[in-house]
Amino acid sequence: MNEKDYLKYVRELRKRVANDTKFHGMTKWALAAASVYLWLRALPSLVDLRTGVLPTKYLIVMFAHSMGIFVGLQIIYEELRGKRAMGRFDYRFKREYSRRQLIQVGAIAWCSFGLYGISAYLMGSNMPELSKVEGGFFHISGTLFLFLAVLPLLMLIIGRFKDSNSEAYPTPSTLKLRPTKAYKRISIFFAIVAIVLVSFNAYYFIEPSFPMNENQYETAQMLGMELALIAMVLQLFLSFLAESDKLETLDNLERDIVLHGIPVTEIKLRLQDEHLGHEFSSWLSAQMATLEDDTKELNIVLNKESEFFQRLSKIDRIHKHDRMDLITEYETELNLCCEKIENLREKLNKCFVKLLESVKHDSYLLTLIQQHIAQAKQIPDNSLLNAKLLLNKLANEKRT
């Protein structure tokens, strides 16, 4: 593809994202209207809280049950979504999550998992009027979902996800992998948890285990459900905000192609980094090609050895500074080439070590990585060895 083809593709992709954003924009207005309507419905009932007609803990219990139903249905929907089999080009990775993206994920999680976890845990621990079954269920499920809500924040604190670097390297968290048996078991576990969550909360939402009069029951049910719906609407708003960043990056890319004439290689790299992801096998081949190019560059410098010593022999040993300057210049050139190769090889080795444990279940990826580990070691070995011998030789010349 040439620059014009990429520009056409970027504009088509931008149009697609813009249509999605426009659709989401209309959806946002609809959600905003729904939120206003729910608040207007909830306001009269909130008066009962201030007057003490409805105890706050009764409302929190009904809110927790409503959130539990919505969260459970959300998990069931995600688990039931079709997942097609992975092909070779589906093994892709993008840059690691930035702090901003991780905060967005955390905020979205808190609007559902966090609110349910806090309300359920508080009521399970501090409301003796609940039956042992309802209180125990609240306590256990609240603890689980509080942990799931806090997880993105924990990742941010321990620094597992860092701000995007200029170079994208695959990690176990960013490389899309074929589902393992453990992943499938976890998926089944969460599907069962979701079904139990919906069933228990729906039952106790209809038949609470603590005594309430009819007016309290009706008000707590309606207000709890309305506040839970508002929380879910807020979650949708936050997810739309996360999607809107895509349009800005495409606008910037289109601008840079048209106004600044960025090369095709940079266009492709930015599309892969920001939208499409890097295909793992192609990325590995590109890294090996870079390693080979760096090795060829080192070999060119090594081939200057005879020419260098001829020039050095023409300088009398009395002129030590001139000899030292010439040796240092050649030595620096060699060191720069060696450092470039060793830095790339070190980055690749760290990347491969992190990935090997994660891909051991996938024979295709395991074989691919093992082949490239051997290749990354073999390509520059002889050249690096010759460079080290020559550097020792130059060090001896400095001493004489």
QUITAFEN-V532788 format. One record per residue. N is the residue number from 0. RES is the residue in three letters. PSI is psi in degrees with one decimal (NA if undefined). OMEGA is omega in whole degrees, -180 to 180 (none if undefined). D_CENTER is the distance of its C-alpha to the mean C-alpha in whole Angstrom. Layout:
BEGIN
n,res,psi,omega,d_center
N,RES,PSI,OMEGA,D_CENTER
N,RES,PSI,OMEGA,D_CENTER
END
This chain:
BEGIN
n,res,psi,omega,d_center
0,MET,135.8,176,29
1,ASN,-176.3,-175,30
2,GLU,-39.3,-179,29
3,LYS,-40.5,179,31
4,ASP,-43.0,179,29
5,TYR,-40.2,179,26
6,LEU,-42.4,178,27
7,LYS,-42.7,-180,28
8,TYR,-43.1,180,25
9,VAL,-41.4,-180,23
10,ARG,-37.6,176,26
11,GLU,-42.6,180,25
12,LEU,-40.4,179,22
13,ARG,-41.3,180,22
14,LYS,-40.6,179,25
15,ARG,-47.0,180,23
16,VAL,-38.6,179,20
17,ALA,-39.9,178,23
18,ASN,-41.1,177,25
19,ASP,-42.3,-180,22
20,THR,-40.3,179,22
21,LYS,-43.3,178,25
22,PHE,-44.3,179,25
23,HIS,-33.2,177,23
24,GLY,-44.7,177,25
25,MET,-38.0,178,28
26,THR,-37.7,179,26
27,LYS,-43.0,178,25
28,TRP,-41.2,178,29
29,ALA,-41.8,179,30
30,LEU,-38.5,178,27
31,ALA,-43.2,178,29
32,ALA,-40.6,179,32
33,ALA,-40.3,179,31
34,SER,-44.7,179,30
35,VAL,-43.6,-180,33
36,TYR,-43.5,-179,36
37,LEU,-40.3,178,34
38,TRP,-41.8,180,35
39,LEU,-36.8,177,38
40,ARG,-33.8,-175,39
41,ALA,-28.2,-174,37
42,LEU,-47.4,179,39
43,PRO,-36.5,-180,43
44,SER,-29.4,180,41
45,LEU,-23.2,177,40
46,VAL,-35.4,180,44
47,ASP,-28.5,177,44
48,LEU,-43.3,-178,42
49,ARG,-34.7,-179,44
50,THR,-8.7,179,47
51,GLY,4.7,177,46
52,VAL,-38.0,178,47
53,LEU,112.6,177,44
54,PRO,140.3,-177,42
55,THR,-37.1,-177,39
56,LYS,-30.4,176,38
57,TYR,-41.1,178,39
58,LEU,-43.4,-178,37
59,ILE,-38.0,178,34
60,VAL,-47.3,-180,34
61,MET,-34.5,175,35
62,PHE,-44.1,179,31
63,ALA,-43.4,178,30
64,HIS,-41.4,179,31
65,SER,-45.0,179,30
66,MET,-39.6,179,26
67,GLY,-40.7,178,26
68,ILE,-47.0,-178,28
69,PHE,-43.8,-180,25
70,VAL,-43.7,178,22
71,GLY,-44.9,179,24
72,LEU,-35.9,178,24
73,GLN,-44.4,179,21
74,ILE,-43.5,180,20
75,ILE,-42.2,179,23
76,TYR,-45.2,-179,22
77,GLU,-38.7,-179,18
78,GLU,-29.4,-178,20
79,LEU,-10.9,179,22
80,ARG,139.1,-177,20
81,GLY,134.8,176,21
82,LYS,109.7,-177,19
83,ARG,161.4,179,21
84,ALA,146.4,-177,22
85,MET,133.8,173,19
86,GLY,179.2,-177,21
87,ARG,-41.2,-175,21
88,PHE,1.7,176,19
89,ASP,-9.8,176,16
90,TYR,91.0,-174,15
91,ARG,160.7,176,12
92,PHE,151.5,173,9
93,LYS,-179.0,176,8
94,ARG,155.9,176,7
95,GLU,155.7,178,5
96,TYR,134.8,172,4
97,SER,169.4,178,8
98,ARG,-38.3,180,10
99,ARG,-45.0,180,11
100,GLN,-38.9,-179,8
101,LEU,-37.6,177,8
102,ILE,-39.8,178,11
103,GLN,-44.8,179,11
104,VAL,-42.7,179,10
105,GLY,-42.0,180,12
106,ALA,-40.6,178,15
107,ILE,-42.7,179,14
108,ALA,-38.2,-178,15
109,TRP,-27.9,180,18
110,CYS,-18.8,179,19
111,SER,-69.7,-178,20
112,PHE,-44.0,-176,19
113,GLY,-48.3,-179,20
114,LEU,-40.6,177,23
115,TYR,-46.2,-177,24
116,GLY,-46.5,-179,24
117,ILE,-49.7,-176,26
118,SER,-41.5,-180,29
119,ALA,-44.5,-179,29
120,TYR,-43.9,-180,29
121,LEU,-44.1,-179,31
122,MET,-38.3,179,34
123,GLY,-29.9,-177,34
124,SER,-25.4,-169,35
125,ASN,12.3,180,37
126,MET,92.1,-176,39
127,PRO,-17.2,-179,42
128,GLU,-20.3,-180,43
129,LEU,150.4,174,40
130,SER,162.2,-179,41
131,LYS,-36.8,-179,40
132,VAL,-49.3,-178,38
133,GLU,-43.1,179,36
134,GLY,-42.6,180,36
135,GLY,-40.9,179,34
136,PHE,-44.0,177,32
137,PHE,-45.2,-176,31
138,HIS,-47.8,-177,30
139,ILE,-50.5,-178,28
140,SER,-35.4,178,26
141,GLY,-43.0,178,26
142,THR,-45.1,-179,25
143,LEU,-48.6,-175,22
144,PHE,-25.5,172,20
145,LEU,-40.9,178,21
146,PHE,-44.8,-180,19
147,LEU,-33.1,179,16
148,ALA,-33.3,-178,16
149,VAL,-17.5,-174,16
150,LEU,-48.3,178,13
151,PRO,-37.5,179,10
152,LEU,-40.1,178,13
153,LEU,-41.1,178,14
154,MET,-38.1,179,11
155,LEU,-41.9,-177,11
156,ILE,-44.9,-178,15
157,ILE,-5.9,175,15
158,GLY,22.3,180,13
159,ARG,-39.1,176,10
160,PHE,117.8,-178,8
161,LYS,167.5,176,10
162,ASP,148.2,-177,10
163,SER,136.9,176,10
164,ASN,172.5,179,13
165,SER,-23.5,178,16
166,GLU,137.8,-180,15
167,ALA,119.1,175,12
168,TYR,137.6,-179,12
169,PRO,145.0,175,11
170,THR,165.4,178,10
171,PRO,-26.2,-178,10
172,SER,-20.5,-177,7
173,THR,-20.4,180,6
174,LEU,124.5,179,9
175,LYS,121.7,-175,11
176,LEU,160.2,174,14
177,ARG,136.5,-178,17
178,PRO,132.1,178,17
179,THR,172.4,176,19
180,LYS,-38.5,179,22
181,ALA,-42.3,180,20
182,TYR,-41.9,180,17
183,LYS,-37.6,178,20
184,ARG,-42.4,178,22
185,ILE,-39.6,179,19
186,SER,-44.0,178,19
187,ILE,-41.5,179,23
188,PHE,-47.5,-178,23
189,PHE,-31.8,176,21
190,ALA,-42.0,178,23
191,ILE,-43.7,178,26
192,VAL,-42.9,-178,25
193,ALA,-42.7,180,24
194,ILE,-45.1,178,28
195,VAL,-41.0,-179,29
196,LEU,-47.8,180,28
197,VAL,-45.2,-176,29
198,SER,-51.4,-178,32
199,PHE,-47.7,-177,33
200,ASN,-37.3,178,32
201,ALA,-41.0,-180,34
202,TYR,-49.7,-176,37
203,TYR,-16.9,172,37
204,PHE,-38.0,180,36
205,ILE,-39.3,-177,40
206,GLU,77.0,-179,41
207,PRO,148.4,-176,41
208,SER,-0.2,179,42
209,PHE,152.4,-174,43
210,PRO,133.2,174,47
211,MET,148.4,173,46
212,ASN,170.7,-173,49
213,GLU,-40.9,-179,48
214,ASN,-43.6,178,48
215,GLN,-42.5,-179,45
216,TYR,-48.7,-178,43
217,GLU,-43.6,-179,43
218,THR,-44.9,-179,42
219,ALA,-42.0,178,39
220,GLN,-53.6,-176,38
221,MET,-46.6,-177,38
222,LEU,-40.3,178,36
223,GLY,-43.5,179,34
224,MET,-41.4,-180,33
225,GLU,-43.2,179,33
226,LEU,-35.7,177,30
227,ALA,-40.3,177,28
228,LEU,-38.9,177,28
229,ILE,-40.5,178,27
230,ALA,-41.1,180,24
231,MET,-35.3,176,23
232,VAL,-41.8,178,24
233,LEU,-38.4,177,22
234,GLN,-41.5,178,19
235,LEU,-41.2,177,19
236,PHE,-46.5,-178,20
237,LEU,-37.4,178,17
238,SER,-35.1,177,15
239,PHE,-36.9,178,17
240,LEU,-40.2,179,16
241,ALA,-36.2,180,13
242,GLU,-30.0,-175,14
243,SER,-18.2,178,17
244,ASP,-28.1,-178,15
245,LYS,-41.3,-178,15
246,LEU,-40.1,-180,19
247,GLU,-42.5,-180,19
248,THR,-36.0,177,17
249,LEU,-37.6,176,19
250,ASP,-43.8,180,22
251,ASN,-39.6,179,22
252,LEU,-44.2,178,21
253,GLU,-42.9,178,25
254,ARG,-45.0,-176,26
255,ASP,-31.4,177,26
256,ILE,-47.3,-175,27
257,VAL,-47.8,-173,30
258,LEU,-33.2,-172,31
259,HIS,-4.3,175,30
260,GLY,43.5,-179,30
261,ILE,147.2,-176,27
262,PRO,161.7,-178,27
263,VAL,-38.7,-179,26
264,THR,-39.8,179,24
265,GLU,-37.9,178,22
266,ILE,-48.7,-179,22
267,LYS,-43.1,-179,20
268,LEU,-43.1,-179,18
269,ARG,-36.5,175,17
270,LEU,-41.7,-180,16
271,GLN,-42.5,-178,14
272,ASP,-43.0,-168,12
273,GLU,-19.3,-173,12
274,HIS,-54.8,-168,13
275,LEU,-23.5,-176,14
276,GLY,159.9,179,12
277,HIS,132.6,174,14
278,GLU,127.2,-167,16
279,PHE,-46.0,-178,16
280,SER,-43.4,179,20
281,SER,-38.7,178,21
282,TRP,-43.3,179,18
283,LEU,-44.6,180,20
284,SER,-39.4,179,24
285,ALA,-38.5,179,23
286,GLN,-39.8,178,22
287,MET,-37.1,178,25
288,ALA,-40.8,177,27
289,THR,-41.4,179,26
290,LEU,-40.7,178,27
291,GLU,-41.8,179,31
292,ASP,-41.9,179,31
293,ASP,-35.8,178,31
294,THR,-39.5,177,33
295,LYS,-39.4,178,36
296,GLU,-41.4,178,36
297,LEU,-41.0,180,37
298,ASN,-36.2,177,39
299,ILE,-41.5,178,41
300,VAL,-40.1,179,41
301,LEU,-34.8,-179,43
302,ASN,-11.0,178,45
303,LYS,1.2,-173,46
304,GLU,-51.3,-177,48
305,SER,-41.3,178,51
306,GLU,-40.9,-180,51
307,PHE,-48.9,-177,50
308,PHE,-28.9,174,53
309,GLN,-44.5,179,56
310,ARG,-38.6,-179,55
311,LEU,-37.9,-178,55
312,SER,-23.4,180,58
313,LYS,-12.0,179,60
314,ILE,120.5,-179,59
315,ASP,144.4,-177,61
316,ARG,-16.6,177,60
317,ILE,-34.5,-179,62
318,HIS,72.4,-174,59
319,LYS,-41.1,-177,57
320,HIS,-40.8,179,54
321,ASP,-41.6,178,54
322,ARG,-43.8,-180,54
323,MET,-41.1,180,51
324,ASP,-42.6,-179,49
325,LEU,-43.4,179,49
326,ILE,-45.0,-179,48
327,THR,-39.3,180,45
328,GLU,-45.6,-180,44
329,TYR,-39.1,179,44
330,GLU,-42.8,180,42
331,THR,-41.9,180,39
332,GLU,-42.8,178,39
333,LEU,-46.2,-178,38
334,ASN,-40.6,179,36
335,LEU,-43.8,179,34
336,CYS,-42.8,180,34
337,CYS,-42.5,180,33
338,GLU,-40.0,180,30
339,LYS,-44.1,180,28
340,ILE,-46.5,-177,29
341,GLU,-36.6,178,28
342,ASN,-44.4,179,25
343,LEU,-42.9,-179,23
344,ARG,-37.0,179,24
345,GLU,-44.1,179,23
346,LYS,-43.1,180,20
347,LEU,-41.3,179,20
348,ASN,-43.3,178,21
349,LYS,-42.3,179,19
350,CYS,-45.1,-178,16
351,PHE,-39.7,180,18
352,VAL,-43.4,179,19
353,LYS,-36.6,-174,16
354,LEU,-31.3,-172,15
355,LEU,-43.2,-179,19
356,GLU,-35.0,-177,19
357,SER,-27.7,-173,16
358,VAL,8.4,-175,18
359,LYS,-20.8,179,21
360,HIS,-11.8,-174,22
361,ASP,104.1,-173,21
362,SER,-34.6,-179,24
363,TYR,-51.3,-178,23
364,LEU,-39.1,-179,20
365,LEU,-47.4,179,22
366,THR,-42.7,-179,25
367,LEU,-45.7,-178,23
368,ILE,-43.0,-179,22
369,GLN,-39.4,177,25
370,GLN,-42.8,-177,27
371,HIS,-25.2,173,25
372,ILE,-47.2,178,25
373,ALA,-41.7,-179,29
374,GLN,-42.1,-180,29
375,ALA,-27.5,180,27
376,LYS,-38.1,-174,30
377,GLN,-39.0,-171,33
378,ILE,-55.4,-173,32
379,PRO,1.1,-170,33
380,ASP,-52.2,-178,35
381,ASN,-40.9,-179,38
382,SER,-42.4,179,38
383,LEU,-38.4,178,36
384,LEU,-45.3,179,39
385,ASN,-37.7,179,42
386,ALA,-41.7,180,40
387,LYS,-40.5,177,40
388,LEU,-41.2,-180,44
389,LEU,-37.1,178,45
390,LEU,-37.0,176,43
391,ASN,-40.0,179,45
392,LYS,-42.2,179,48
393,LEU,-38.3,178,48
394,ALA,-39.4,178,47
395,ASN,-38.8,179,51
396,GLU,-35.3,179,52
397,LYS,-36.1,-176,51
398,ARG,-23.6,-177,53
399,THR,NA,none,56
END
